[in-house]
Amino acid sequence: MLNISNNQLNKAVDLKNFKSGKKIFNKKYYKAFNKFLFGFAILIFIILFLPWTQNITGQGQVTTLYPNQRPQTIQSQIPGRIEEWFIQEGDFVKKGDTILRISEIKSEYFDSRLIERTNDQINAKSSSVNAYKGKVEALKRQVEALKQEQKLKTAQTRNKLLQSKLKVKSDSIDFEAAKTNISIAERQFNRTKTLQGEGLKAVKDVEEKRLKLQATQAKLISQENKLLASRNNILNAKLELSRITATYTDKISKAQSDMYTAKSSGFDAKAQVSKLENSKSNYSIRNSLLYITAPQNGYINKAIKGGIGGTFKEGEDLVGIMPEKYDLAVETYVKPIDLPLLHIGEKVRVQFDGWPAIVFSGWPNVSYGTYGGKVVAIENFISNNGKYRVLLAPDNTDHTWPKAIRVGSGAKTIALLEDVPIWFELWRQLNSFPPNYYQPENGNKSKTEKKK
């Protein structure tokens, strides 16, 4: 009713007395719901001031803590052909157990007696080395003998030279004596001739003195010849010394040259022996590589190269193996903008795929089904997916990780940061601001001054 008349009917007539008026005027229009909404709004306002833990979420997978515990593939160091398998997928093998046998595919290794023939070549070359050693020793003895002979010959010739020098001195004295004798003989002859002219001496005496003078002259000539011969002997002795030196130097040099040639040949033979021994060692090691063995205790995951008779190249994957014992870890990936917020030793919550969990990322204490972890390594170079890899190890102060977890299963991670009011976190999320930057103190996550 519009109530535009001065005679207001609603004041004169009580509409509540009518059946329809009772239904309309006595009904409560959602007053309880309105009170509920008002109380819920007050509750929401209070909740906005509750603490909220800022966090960094990431996706990753379960791995192992140490590189030697991670799944690996077994390769062959040489190319070959598969001949026989000794295992099946899922088998447990110990370190050194044979997994498969292969055969050679290169023609230079087909000879089954390759090592034996190489050993024969080594023995032959070793004998050659010994022969060269014997030849070198013989030539050494020859050189020593030549040097000794040269020494004796030189001493003999020097003695002869000394004798010749002494003979020259002796002949020189005799020659001087002969000169003196001829001078005396000449004076005696002249004196006798003078006396004979004066009649004091007979012609016979003059003739005797003449004969004596002529004999003395002949002796002088003879002594002079002897002196010249002695001097010639000195020259011959000096010439002999020079000849001996030249002759034996030539002989010794030739013997030494032969000795060095034998040594060089011996070294060459020795190098060939070393090369053959190296080849023999390589052949022996190569033969051992014809059996592919397990590098450690573990389980055979998959035969990557199956069948019999298939060929493969060196370094090609043949079998996958999972180590028997391993320490679980989780590798997760974070955005580059969140990397400065992570530090070694940070506490992280982990949710594993297949394990039921109720997660409140901002209230980790009320979350259910998550497990504790800590940061042990942060990658310094960005991964192919555009994020940085972070390695997490189990937190020993928290619940033990499930034993049924297998390497390779998925995991979600929540790295816990600062505690802030919920309204601040909502405001940060709406404005796409990063979490507050901080630095831990003494290895714990401590709050520092906020930096926007």
C-alpha positions as CSV (number, residue, x, y, z in Angstrom):
1,M,0.0,0.0,0.0
2,L,1.3,3.4,-0.9
3,N,-0.3,5.3,2.0
4,I,-0.7,8.5,0.0
5,S,-4.1,9.3,1.5
6,N,-4.6,11.3,4.6
7,N,-6.9,8.6,5.9
8,Q,-4.3,5.9,6.5
9,L,-6.0,2.6,6.5
10,N,-3.1,0.7,8.2
11,K,-3.7,2.7,11.3
12,A,-7.4,2.0,11.4
13,V,-7.2,-1.6,10.4
14,D,-4.8,-4.1,12.0
15,L,-3.6,-6.3,9.1
16,K,-1.9,-8.8,11.4
17,N,-5.3,-10.1,12.4
18,F,-5.8,-11.5,9.0
19,K,-4.4,-14.9,8.0
20,S,-2.3,-13.6,5.2
21,G,-1.0,-10.7,7.4
22,K,0.1,-13.1,10.0
23,K,2.3,-15.0,7.4
24,I,3.8,-11.7,6.1
25,F,4.4,-9.5,9.2
26,N,5.4,-12.3,11.6
27,K,8.1,-13.9,9.4
28,K,11.8,-13.4,10.1
29,Y,13.7,-12.6,6.9
30,Y,17.1,-14.6,7.3
31,K,18.0,-12.8,10.4
32,A,20.0,-15.8,11.7
33,F,21.9,-16.1,8.5
34,N,22.7,-12.4,8.6
35,K,24.0,-12.8,12.1
36,F,26.1,-15.8,10.8
37,L,27.5,-13.7,8.0
38,F,28.4,-10.9,10.4
39,G,30.2,-13.3,12.7
40,F,32.0,-15.0,9.8
41,A,33.1,-11.6,8.6
42,I,34.5,-10.9,12.1
43,L,36.3,-14.3,12.1
44,I,37.8,-13.7,8.6
45,F,39.0,-10.3,9.8
46,I,40.7,-11.9,12.8
47,I,42.2,-14.7,10.6
48,L,43.8,-12.0,8.4
49,F,46.1,-11.2,11.4
50,L,47.1,-14.8,12.1
51,P,50.7,-15.7,11.2
52,W,51.4,-17.3,7.8
53,T,54.7,-18.9,6.8
54,Q,55.9,-17.7,3.5
55,N,57.1,-20.6,1.3
56,I,58.6,-21.6,-2.0
57,T,56.9,-24.6,-3.7
58,G,58.6,-26.8,-6.2
59,Q,58.2,-30.0,-8.2
60,G,60.8,-32.7,-8.2
61,Q,61.5,-36.4,-7.9
62,V,63.0,-38.9,-5.6
63,T,66.7,-39.6,-6.2
64,T,69.7,-40.7,-4.2
65,L,71.9,-38.6,-2.0
66,Y,75.3,-39.8,-3.4
67,P,76.1,-40.2,-7.2
68,N,77.4,-43.7,-6.8
69,Q,74.0,-44.9,-5.5
70,R,71.9,-43.7,-8.4
71,P,70.6,-45.9,-11.2
72,Q,73.1,-46.5,-13.9
73,T,73.7,-48.2,-17.2
74,I,76.5,-50.7,-17.9
75,Q,78.4,-50.2,-21.1
76,S,81.1,-52.1,-22.9
77,Q,84.5,-50.5,-23.5
78,I,84.9,-52.4,-26.7
79,P,82.6,-53.1,-29.7
80,G,81.3,-56.6,-29.8
81,R,78.6,-59.1,-30.5
82,I,76.2,-60.5,-27.8
83,E,76.8,-64.2,-27.4
84,E,75.2,-65.3,-24.1
85,W,73.1,-63.8,-21.2
86,F,73.6,-64.9,-17.6
87,I,70.9,-62.8,-15.9
88,Q,67.2,-61.9,-16.2
89,E,65.5,-58.6,-15.6
90,G,64.9,-58.1,-11.9
91,D,67.7,-60.4,-10.8
92,F,70.0,-59.4,-7.9
93,V,73.7,-59.4,-8.8
94,K,76.8,-59.0,-6.7
95,K,79.8,-57.0,-7.7
96,G,81.8,-58.9,-10.2
97,D,79.0,-61.3,-11.3
98,T,78.9,-62.0,-15.0
99,I,76.0,-60.4,-16.8
100,L,76.6,-61.4,-20.4
101,R,79.4,-62.7,-22.7
102,I,80.3,-61.0,-25.9
103,S,82.7,-61.8,-28.8
104,E,85.0,-59.7,-31.0
105,I,83.9,-58.1,-34.3
106,K,87.2,-56.7,-35.4
107,S,89.3,-58.9,-37.6
108,E,92.6,-58.1,-35.9
109,Y,91.4,-59.8,-32.7
110,F,89.9,-62.9,-34.2
111,D,93.1,-65.1,-33.6
112,S,92.4,-67.3,-30.6
113,R,96.2,-67.6,-30.0
114,L,96.9,-63.9,-30.3
115,I,98.4,-63.6,-26.8
116,E,100.5,-66.8,-27.3
117,R,101.9,-65.5,-30.6
118,T,102.6,-62.1,-29.1
119,N,104.4,-63.8,-26.2
120,D,106.6,-65.7,-28.8
121,Q,107.5,-62.4,-30.5
122,I,108.4,-61.0,-27.1
123,N,110.7,-63.9,-26.4
124,A,112.4,-63.6,-29.8
125,K,112.9,-59.9,-29.4
126,S,114.2,-60.4,-25.8
127,S,116.8,-62.8,-27.2
128,S,117.7,-60.2,-29.7
129,V,118.2,-57.7,-26.9
130,N,120.4,-60.2,-25.1
131,A,122.5,-60.8,-28.2
132,Y,123.0,-57.1,-28.7
133,K,124.1,-56.8,-25.1
134,G,126.6,-59.6,-25.7
135,K,127.9,-57.8,-28.8
136,V,128.3,-54.6,-26.9
137,E,130.2,-56.3,-24.1
138,A,132.5,-58.0,-26.7
139,L,133.1,-54.6,-28.4
140,K,133.9,-53.1,-25.0
141,R,136.5,-55.7,-24.4
142,Q,137.9,-55.1,-27.9
143,V,138.1,-51.4,-27.3
144,E,139.9,-52.0,-23.9
145,A,142.3,-54.4,-25.6
146,L,143.1,-51.9,-28.4
147,K,143.7,-49.2,-25.8
148,Q,146.0,-51.5,-23.9
149,E,147.9,-52.5,-27.0
150,Q,148.2,-48.8,-28.0
151,K,149.5,-48.0,-24.6
152,L,152.2,-50.8,-24.9
153,K,153.1,-49.9,-28.5
154,T,153.4,-46.2,-27.5
155,A,155.6,-47.1,-24.6
156,Q,157.8,-49.3,-26.8
157,T,158.2,-46.6,-29.4
158,R,159.0,-44.0,-26.8
159,N,161.7,-46.2,-25.4
160,K,163.1,-46.7,-28.9
161,L,162.9,-42.9,-29.3
162,L,164.8,-42.4,-26.1
163,Q,167.4,-45.0,-27.2
164,S,167.8,-43.1,-30.5
165,K,168.3,-39.9,-28.6
166,L,171.0,-41.5,-26.4
167,K,172.6,-43.0,-29.5
168,V,172.7,-39.6,-31.0
169,K,174.5,-38.2,-28.0
170,S,177.0,-41.1,-28.0
171,D,177.6,-40.7,-31.7
172,S,177.9,-37.0,-31.3
173,I,180.7,-37.6,-28.7
174,D,182.4,-40.1,-31.0
175,F,182.1,-37.6,-33.8
176,E,183.7,-34.9,-31.8
177,A,186.4,-37.3,-30.7
178,A,187.0,-38.2,-34.4
179,K,187.3,-34.5,-35.1
180,T,189.9,-34.1,-32.4
181,N,191.8,-37.2,-33.6
182,I,191.9,-35.9,-37.2
183,S,193.1,-32.5,-35.9
184,I,195.9,-34.3,-34.0
185,A,196.7,-36.6,-37.0
186,E,197.0,-33.5,-39.3
187,R,199.4,-31.8,-36.9
188,Q,201.5,-34.9,-36.5
189,F,201.6,-35.4,-40.3
190,N,202.5,-31.8,-40.9
191,R,205.2,-31.9,-38.2
192,T,206.6,-35.2,-39.5
193,K,206.7,-33.8,-43.0
194,T,208.4,-30.7,-41.8
195,L,211.0,-32.8,-40.0
196,Q,211.4,-35.0,-43.0
197,G,212.1,-31.9,-45.1
198,E,214.8,-31.0,-42.6
199,G,216.2,-34.5,-42.8
200,L,215.2,-35.4,-39.2
201,K,212.6,-37.9,-40.2
202,A,212.6,-40.6,-42.8
203,V,210.1,-40.8,-45.7
204,K,208.8,-43.9,-44.0
205,D,207.7,-41.9,-41.0
206,V,205.9,-39.4,-43.3
207,E,204.1,-42.2,-45.0
208,E,203.0,-43.7,-41.7
209,K,201.6,-40.4,-40.6
210,R,199.8,-40.0,-43.9
211,L,198.2,-43.4,-43.5
212,K,197.2,-42.6,-40.0
213,L,195.7,-39.3,-41.1
214,Q,193.7,-40.9,-43.9
215,A,192.5,-43.6,-41.4
216,T,191.4,-40.8,-39.0
217,Q,189.6,-39.0,-41.8
218,A,187.8,-42.3,-42.7
219,K,186.9,-42.8,-39.1
220,L,185.5,-39.2,-38.9
221,I,183.3,-39.8,-42.0
222,S,182.2,-43.1,-40.5
223,Q,181.3,-41.4,-37.1
224,E,179.4,-38.7,-39.1
225,N,177.5,-41.3,-40.9
226,K,176.6,-43.0,-37.6
227,L,175.5,-39.7,-36.1
228,L,173.2,-39.0,-39.1
229,A,171.8,-42.5,-38.9
230,S,171.1,-42.0,-35.2
231,R,169.3,-38.8,-35.9
232,N,167.3,-40.5,-38.6
233,N,166.3,-43.1,-36.0
234,I,164.9,-40.4,-33.8
235,L,162.8,-39.1,-36.7
236,N,161.7,-42.7,-37.5
237,A,160.7,-43.2,-33.8
238,K,158.7,-40.0,-33.8
239,L,157.0,-41.0,-37.0
240,E,156.2,-44.4,-35.5
241,L,154.6,-42.7,-32.5
242,S,152.4,-40.7,-34.8
243,R,151.5,-43.7,-36.9
244,I,150.6,-45.8,-33.8
245,T,148.4,-43.0,-32.5
246,A,146.6,-42.7,-35.9
247,T,146.3,-46.4,-36.4
248,Y,144.9,-47.3,-33.0
249,T,142.6,-44.2,-32.9
250,D,141.1,-45.5,-36.2
251,K,140.7,-49.0,-34.8
252,I,139.3,-47.8,-31.5
253,S,136.9,-45.4,-33.2
254,K,135.7,-48.2,-35.5
255,A,135.2,-50.6,-32.5
256,Q,133.3,-47.8,-30.5
257,S,131.2,-47.0,-33.6
258,D,130.2,-50.7,-33.8
259,M,129.6,-50.7,-30.1
260,Y,127.2,-47.7,-30.3
261,T,125.5,-49.2,-33.3
262,A,124.9,-52.4,-31.3
263,K,123.7,-50.4,-28.4
264,S,121.3,-48.5,-30.7
265,S,120.0,-51.7,-32.1
266,G,119.6,-53.1,-28.6
267,F,117.6,-50.1,-27.5
268,D,115.4,-50.4,-30.6
269,A,114.9,-54.1,-29.9
270,K,114.1,-53.3,-26.2
271,A,111.6,-50.6,-27.3
272,Q,109.9,-53.2,-29.6
273,V,109.9,-55.7,-26.6
274,S,108.2,-53.0,-24.5
275,K,105.7,-52.3,-27.3
276,L,104.9,-56.0,-27.7
277,E,104.5,-56.4,-23.9
278,N,102.1,-53.4,-24.0
279,S,100.2,-55.1,-26.8
280,K,100.1,-58.4,-24.8
281,S,98.8,-56.6,-21.7
282,N,96.2,-54.8,-23.9
283,Y,95.1,-58.1,-25.4
284,S,94.8,-59.7,-22.0
285,I,92.7,-56.9,-20.7
286,R,90.6,-56.9,-23.9
287,N,90.0,-60.6,-23.4
288,S,88.7,-59.9,-19.9
289,L,86.3,-57.3,-21.3
290,L,84.6,-60.0,-23.3
291,Y,82.6,-60.7,-20.0
292,I,80.4,-57.8,-18.9
293,T,80.3,-57.8,-15.1
294,A,78.3,-55.9,-12.4
295,P,80.2,-52.9,-11.1
296,Q,78.4,-53.1,-7.7
297,N,75.7,-55.0,-5.8
298,G,72.2,-54.2,-7.2
299,Y,69.2,-55.2,-9.2
300,I,69.0,-55.5,-13.0
301,N,66.4,-53.0,-14.1
302,K,66.3,-53.6,-17.9
303,A,68.3,-55.2,-20.6
304,I,68.6,-52.3,-23.0
305,K,70.3,-54.3,-25.7
306,G,68.5,-57.6,-25.8
307,G,68.8,-60.7,-28.0
308,I,71.6,-62.9,-29.2
309,G,73.9,-62.0,-32.0
310,G,73.3,-58.3,-31.9
311,T,76.3,-56.0,-32.4
312,F,77.0,-52.8,-30.6
313,K,79.6,-50.0,-30.5
314,E,81.9,-49.2,-27.6
315,G,80.2,-47.0,-24.9
316,E,76.7,-48.1,-26.0
317,D,74.3,-48.9,-23.1
318,L,73.6,-52.6,-22.6
319,V,72.0,-53.1,-19.1
320,G,70.5,-50.8,-16.5
321,I,71.2,-51.6,-12.8
322,M,69.9,-50.1,-9.5
323,P,72.3,-50.3,-6.6
324,E,71.3,-52.4,-3.6
325,K,71.9,-49.8,-0.9
326,Y,71.1,-46.2,-1.3
327,D,70.2,-43.1,0.7
328,L,67.1,-41.4,-0.5
329,A,67.0,-37.7,-1.4
330,V,64.7,-35.4,-3.4
331,E,65.8,-33.2,-6.2
332,T,63.5,-30.2,-6.7
333,Y,63.5,-27.2,-9.0
334,V,62.9,-23.6,-8.0
335,K,62.5,-20.4,-10.0
336,P,65.5,-18.1,-10.4
337,I,63.7,-15.4,-8.5
338,D,63.4,-17.7,-5.5
339,L,67.0,-19.0,-5.5
340,P,68.5,-16.3,-3.2
341,L,65.9,-17.3,-0.6
342,L,67.3,-20.8,-0.2
343,H,70.4,-21.7,1.9
344,I,72.2,-24.9,2.8
345,G,70.5,-26.5,5.8
346,E,67.1,-24.9,5.2
347,K,64.1,-26.9,6.4
348,V,61.8,-28.2,3.7
349,R,58.5,-30.1,3.7
350,V,58.1,-32.9,1.2
351,Q,55.0,-34.5,-0.2
352,F,55.5,-37.8,-2.0
353,D,53.3,-39.0,-4.8
354,G,51.1,-41.9,-3.7
355,W,51.1,-40.9,0.0
356,P,47.8,-39.1,1.1
357,A,48.5,-35.7,2.5
358,I,46.6,-32.7,3.7
359,V,48.8,-29.7,3.1
360,F,48.5,-26.1,4.4
361,S,51.6,-24.5,2.9
362,G,51.4,-21.5,5.2
363,W,50.7,-23.6,8.4
364,P,53.2,-26.5,8.3
365,N,52.3,-27.5,11.8
366,V,48.8,-28.5,10.9
367,S,49.7,-30.2,7.6
368,Y,49.4,-34.0,7.4
369,G,51.3,-36.5,5.4
370,T,54.4,-34.4,4.7
371,Y,57.9,-35.2,5.7
372,G,60.9,-33.2,6.7
373,G,63.9,-32.5,4.5
374,K,66.8,-30.1,4.5
375,V,68.8,-28.5,1.7
376,V,72.2,-30.1,1.1
377,A,73.2,-28.8,-2.3
378,I,72.1,-25.9,-4.6
379,E,73.0,-26.0,-8.2
380,N,75.0,-23.0,-9.5
381,F,73.9,-23.3,-13.1
382,I,70.4,-23.2,-14.4
383,S,68.9,-26.4,-15.7
384,N,67.3,-27.1,-19.1
385,N,63.8,-26.4,-17.7
386,G,64.8,-22.8,-16.8
387,K,65.0,-23.5,-13.0
388,Y,67.7,-24.3,-10.5
389,R,68.1,-27.7,-9.1
390,V,68.1,-28.2,-5.3
391,L,69.0,-31.4,-3.6
392,L,67.2,-32.3,-0.3
393,A,68.2,-35.0,2.2
394,P,66.0,-36.4,5.0
395,D,65.7,-34.4,8.2
396,N,66.8,-36.7,11.0
397,T,64.9,-34.6,13.5
398,D,61.6,-35.3,11.7
399,H,59.5,-38.4,10.8
400,T,61.4,-41.1,8.9
401,W,60.6,-41.1,5.2
402,P,58.5,-44.0,4.0
403,K,60.5,-47.2,3.2
404,A,58.3,-48.0,0.2
405,I,59.5,-44.9,-1.7
406,R,61.3,-45.8,-4.9
407,V,63.8,-43.7,-6.8
408,G,62.2,-41.8,-9.6
409,S,58.8,-41.2,-8.0
410,G,57.4,-37.7,-8.0
411,A,57.5,-35.3,-5.0
412,K,56.3,-31.8,-4.2
413,T,58.4,-29.6,-1.9
414,I,57.6,-26.6,0.3
415,A,60.5,-24.5,1.5
416,L,59.5,-22.6,4.6
417,L,60.6,-18.9,4.9
418,E,59.4,-16.0,7.1
419,D,56.2,-15.8,9.3
420,V,54.0,-12.9,8.1
421,P,50.3,-12.0,8.7
422,I,47.9,-13.5,6.3
423,W,46.7,-10.1,5.0
424,F,50.4,-9.3,4.1
425,E,50.7,-12.5,2.2
426,L,47.4,-11.9,0.3
427,W,48.6,-8.4,-0.5
428,R,52.0,-9.8,-1.7
429,Q,50.3,-12.4,-3.9
430,L,47.9,-9.9,-5.4
431,N,50.8,-7.6,-6.3
432,S,53.1,-10.6,-7.5
433,F,55.8,-9.6,-5.1
434,P,58.5,-12.1,-4.2
435,P,58.7,-13.5,-0.6
436,N,60.7,-11.4,1.9
437,Y,64.5,-11.7,1.6
438,Y,66.4,-12.8,4.7
439,Q,69.7,-14.4,5.7
440,P,69.9,-17.3,8.3
441,E,72.0,-16.9,11.4
442,N,74.1,-19.8,12.9
443,G,72.6,-22.2,10.4
444,N,68.9,-21.5,11.6
445,K,66.2,-19.7,9.7
446,S,66.1,-16.4,11.6
447,K,64.1,-13.4,10.8
448,T,65.9,-10.4,9.6
449,E,64.9,-6.9,8.5
450,K,62.3,-7.0,5.7
451,K,63.5,-5.8,2.3
452,K,61.0,-5.0,-0.3
